[in-house]
Each structure stands twice: as structure tokens, then as C-alpha cells.
């Protein structure tokens, strides 16, 4: 390729990089900053969540049907999403969730031994709920805000890739300059701003691509399916709750069999961190239990389905079944959220995700200053020329 063609190609990519950066800059700044704050949500909340803990007692937990009865008296006429049984020193959490006509997302915490009410929490309010709404939809109505965020993150992939192309030095002697901050007392702020944009941009680009990619997996169904198939997946990647195979027997005729389920699972899964029971939605659906095997991680959870009358275990065709049965592609998709927030790497991974998000937030700012500095400089030259005539 001739030098002229290379120059034109670079100019075109630079224009694309600038235009997309200016279009998405504010959105990417908000999404990145809120992402920083969300990363350490669990660690920060642990400083003021004493209500989640109780004094252990040498007695059995109350049954799931008893939990249901107590919780529905506290919050009547609302749908119970699930009941979370934890360790011997943890309260039972009953999660209520409804999406229509408006979001209702609250939790009730009960003593697991005798069912005493501890606390009612509105999960859709407070600092981290505010942060999440900004991250997902810029505090706008969901139909508008979520689309803006989703397509901005998709464009961010293009911005990062084009930025890497523009970063690549034309010759070997420029490599050192592109890899470190070579500043001294005489270095002007424009040069420092350029280095902040290019050098830091290069070092976080790979991590930024991971964050953007995992974000797109969650934002777009088509992206999700393509990623799964590209990884070699051959199952149903969506969440499927199979039907019960036996006829329904109403709770008024017998004690619900799911009362036996949690004690049974505690014996079988001795190392599990918690069990989230989902009551059957109607007389044909199965009972779902999500088993958390690691604190703060979601990818290696076991999703078990049981006949609502006999407790016979039912297999699912979805990737969301027992983790030991998951194939490579299934694991990749199931790891997506944990990768997105850095939890897959423990506290080190979260620190990396925090720093990458923070630097990603700085890139639109330094990029705007680069664009504005050049534009202002051109306008100033033009003004000086005109006034000198």
C-alpha cells in the first residue's frame, strides 16, 4: 500500500475515532464512573448490613411454607421472587419482585429459627440502586436510556479498536514515547493530556475491550447468542424452567413438598454458601433452587429443578443446570457477569476492573480536550489572520 493511501486510511480512522468519541463521550463517562462504584458494592454494604446476621441456634430452620406465610403478611398482594437460605448465622431473605405496572423490588429479612421479622429493605432505592440506574439507563426511562447505553457500549468497541490502530507507532523510535510518560519541567499540558489519552488508553485497551464485550453480551440478545455459538455452544443459552411431570396437588390438601427440599439440599451440598428457593409459579411449573457455591460469584452456581409434588429432579436443556455438566461455551457465558465486574479474579480482579473503569472514564475527557485544543487553535489562527488583514 502506498504511503498516500496509508495516510488517507489513518485520517479516515482518526475522523471515525473522534466522531464516535464525541457522540458517546458523556454516556461512556457516566457508565464508567458508575461501573467503578458498582464493583465494590458487596464490600461497601458489608459495613452496614448487620441485619443480615443472627445468633446461631441448635434447631432447624423454619419451613419454606412458613416463610411464605409470614412474608406475605408483611408485604401482602406482591409476588415472592425467591427465598434465600444462608448459613447458620444468616437471616432468611425473602425477595419480592414485580416488573409491571412499575418496578417493585423489596426484601424482607426473617430470623431463620423462629420467623421473627428483622427488617424490610427497598432494593430499588438508596445509593447503589441510584448507581445501577445510571449505569444501565442514565437515570432515564428504561426504553430510552438502556438503548442509548447499549449502543454507546457497542460503539466503544469500535472506538477502542480504532484507538489501538492510531496508537501504533509509525517507526521504531516512537515506541518508547508511546509506552511511557516522558515528562519533564518543560512538558506542556497539551503534551501531558495527549500522553494521558494515548498511553493509558493503550495499557487498559485489552481490559476495556473485555468490559465492553461483556457489557454487549448483557445488552443485546443477538450479541449474546453469537458469542455463545462462537464459543462452540450447542445448548439453549436462555434460562428455561421445565414443567412438572406429575399432576398438581393443592397446598390445602397436603403440606407442600418443598418444605422437605431445603433440609435435603443442606445435607447433600454441605459446602454450599446459600440456597435460593423459587416457589412454583403455577400448577405445572417445577420448583427452582439456585445453589451458590462461592461467596460473591455467580458463574459456578447450580440450578436444580424439582417436580412440585414428588421432588423428583428434572433435567433442563438450558446451560443453566448443574455447573459440573456445563461445557466450555456454557461456562464462558455463565462467567460473563463475574468477568464484567472483575469478581472472577477475586479482590485483585475487582481492583483491576475498578481502575480500568476509572481510566475509561478519563478517556472521553482527555479526548475531548485534544479535539477542543486543536479546534480552538485552528479558530484562533483564523481569527488572527482575518484581523491582521
N, C-alpha and C positions, 0 to 999 in steps of 0.2 A: 504494500500500500504506500502511495506517495506521501510525502510529508504534508502536502497541502490537504489531502483527504483526511489524514490523521488529525490535522489541526481543525478542520471543519467538524469532524466527528466529536472531538473533545469539546468544541464550542457548543455543539448541539446538546451534548450530555450535561454540560455546565448550565445551560439555559433550563433544561428539564429539571435539574437538581435545584436550581434557585426558585423556579416557579412552584414546584411541588412543596418546597420548604416554606415558602411564603404562604401558600394556601393552607397548609396543615400545621404551621408553627404553633399557634395558640393552643390548638387541640392537643398536639403532642406534648406541649409543656404541661398542661393540666393532667393529662393521662399519666405522664412520667412522675410528676410530683405526688399525685395521689397513690401511684403504684409504690413509691418509696415508703409512704406511710402505712400502706396495707401490709407490706411484707412482714412487719413485726407486730401485727395485730394480736396474736395469741400471747406473745411475750409481754406486751404492754398491758393487756387486760388481766394478766395473771397477778398484777399488783393490787387489783381491787375486786377480785371475784371470790371472796371468802364465802359467799352464799352458796357456792357450788360444792362445798365440803361439809361433811357431818362427822360426828364421832362414831366410829365403827361399833357395832353390837354383834353379839353371838346369837343371831337369829336370822331367819330367811327374809329376803326382800318381799315386799307386798306384791301381789299378783298383778299381771297386766290389766286384767278386767277391773281390779280395784283402782289402779292408777287412772284408768279411763273414766271411771265413775267420779272420782274426786276432781280430776282436771276439768271435766265437763260441767261440774257445779261452779268452779271458779270462773271459767270462760264458757258460758253457755252459747249454743247456736253457732259455734265456729268449728271448723274441721281440724281434727288432730292429724298432723302430718306424720309424726313418729314419736316414739318414746325411747329415750336413751338411758340404758342401764350402764353404770360405770363400775368403778372399783368399790371396795367395802367402805371407803371414806368419802365417796362422792354422792351427791344428791341425784335423784332421778330428774331428768329434764324432759318435759312434755312440750313438744313443738307444735304450735298451731300455725297453719299457713293456708291462705286463700289468695288467689290472684285476681279474682273478679268479685264485685264490681271495682274494687280497689285493693291494693296490697294490704293484707293483714298478716303480720309475721311477729308472733309473740311466743314467749316460752314461760312455762310455769315450773318452778323447782319444788320438789317434794322430798321429805325425808324418806329414804328407801325402806325403812324398817316399820314405820307405823303411819306413813302417809301424811304427816303434818305439812301444812303449807309453809314454804320458806320465803319465796319471792316470785314476783311476776315481772318479766322483763320484756320491753318492746324492742325487738331486734331491728325494727325499721327506723329507729331514731337514735340519736347520740352521735358521737364524733365519728366512729368508724362507719356507721351507716351513711353519714354525710360524705365521707371519703369515697366509699364504694359507689355511691350515686354519681359522684363527679368522675370517677374512673370509667364507669360503664356508659354514662349518658350525659356528662357535662352538666348535671342538675337540670336538664331539660326534660320534657315529656319523652318517655321511652321510645315511642315511634319515631321521633326526630333525632334525639340525642344519640341513641345506640347506633343508628345508621351513620351519623357523622363520625363517631368514634371508630366504628368498624372499617369504613373506607379510608379513614386517615391512617389507621394502622397498616392497612394493605399498601397504601402509598408510601408509608415509612419503609417498607421493604425495598421499594424502588429507590427511595432516597439513599438508603444505606449502601445499596449495590452501586449506584451511580457515584456516591461519595468515595467508595473504595477505588473506583476507576480513576476519579480525578486526583485522588491522593497519590497514586502510583507515580513515582519519580520518573522523569524523562531520561535521566542518566544516573550513573552510579554515585557521582559526587554529591547528589542531593539526598541520598538515602539517610545519611546521618541527620540532616536537617529535618526530615520528615518523621524521625523516630524519637527525638528528644527536644526539650525546651532549651535552646541555645541562647539564653538571655544574658544581658549584662546591663550596666547602668545606663547605657545609651539606647537600649532597645525601646522603641516607641510602642505605645499601647495598641496601635493597629497591628503591628507585628505579633504582639503577645496575643491579641484576640484571634488572629489567623492561626497561630500555633495551638491555642486552646481548642479551636474548632477542628483542625486537621489532625493534630497529634492525639488528643484524647479521643476524637472520633474514630481514628484507626484502631486504637487499643481496645475500645469497647464494641467495635463493629460486630465481631463474631457473637458476643453475648447479646448485643442489641438485635441481631438477626434472629436469635433464639427466642427472645422475648416477643418480638413482633410476629414470628411464625406461630408460636404457641397461642398468642393472642388471636391470630386469624383462625386458628383451629376452633377456638371457642366462639368466635364471632360469626363465622359462616358455615352453614351446613355443608355446602359444596366443597369448601376447603377441607373440612373435617373428613368427609368421605374420600376425597382424593388422597389426603395424607395417609389414611388408613389403608387404602388399596395399594398405594405406592410402597408402603412398608410390607406388603405381602399378606394383608388381612383377607380372610375368607369367611368371616362370621358376620352376623348382624351387628354393626357397630353402635346401634342405638340401644337405649335401655328398654328391655321388654319384661313385663311381669306376666308370667304364664298363668293360665287358668287352673283352678282346682279341678280335679278329675271326679270327685265324689259329690253327691247331692248335698245341698246346704241344709244344716240343722240350726234353727234359730237359737239365739242365746237364752231365750226364755224357756226352752225345752231342756237345756243342759248347760253345764259350766263350759265356757269357751275353752277349746283345747289349747289355744295359745298361752293359757296360764301355765301349761307344762313346758312350754318351749324355752323360755329364758333359763330356768333352772337346769334343764337338759343341756343347753349350749354352754353354760358356765362350767359344767363338768367336762364336756368334750373339748372346749377351747380354753384351757387353763391359763394360757399366756395372753389372751385377748385383752385389749385395753377397754373396749366398750362394745355394747350390743344395741343397735337401734332397731326397734320393732315397729313395723308398719302394719296397722290393723287392715284386714281385707276391706277393700272399698265397697264391695257388694257381695252377693251370694255366689259369685262364680270366680272371683279373683283369688289368687293364692296369698299366703302371708309372706311378706318380705322381711328378712333380718339382715342388716348390714353389720358385719363384724370388723371392727377396727383392730388391726394387728400391730400398728405402730403409732405412737403418740405424734400427732401433728402431720401425719402422712395419709394420703387417700388412695394412692395407686394400688397398694397391696391389700386392700380390703377384700373380704369375702362376701359375696352377695348370695344368700341362700333363700330358696323359695320352698314353702311347705303347703301341703293341702290343708285347707282351713278346717277340715273335720277330722282327718286322721293323722295329721302331721307327717304324712309321707313326703319325703323330699322330692321336689320336682326339678328336673334339669331345664336349663334355659339355652336357647340357641344364640343368645347375645354374648358379647365379650364381657359383660358384667355378670360373672358367675364366680366360681371359686378361683382364687388367684393362681393356685397350682396348675390349673387347667389352661391358663392363659398362654397364648403363643406370643412370639416376638412382637408382631404388629399390635396385638391386643394390649400388651404391656406398654408399648410406646404411646398409644392413645390414652391409656389409663394414667400414665405418668404426666400427661400434658399440664395439668394444673399445678402439680408439685414442682415441675420444671419451671413453670411460669413465675412462681413466687420464690423460687430458689430453695424450697424446702427439701427437694430431692438430695441436696448436699448438706443437710443439717444446718447448724447455725452459720457455718462458713458459706454455704450456698446462699443463705438469706442475706448475709453481708454483701456478697458479690452482687446479688440481684438489687439490693438497695443502692449500692454505688453505681451500678450500670444505669439504673433508672434515674439517679440524680444527674449523672453526666448526660444522659439522653435529654433530660430537661434543659440542660445548658446549651445543647447544640442549636435549637431554634433561636436562642437569644444571641449567641455568638455569630450564627449565620445571618441573622437579621442585621446585626451591626456591621458585618462585612458588606452586605448588599447596600445598606444605607450609607456607609462610608464612601463607597465607590460612586454611588448615585449622587450624593451630596457634593463630592469632589468634582464630578463632571458638570453639575449645575453651577457650582461656584466658578469654575473655569469659564463656562459660557457667559455667566453674568459679568465677570471681569473683562472678558473680551468685548462684549457689547458696550459696556460703559466706557471703555477706552477709545472707542471709535469717535 
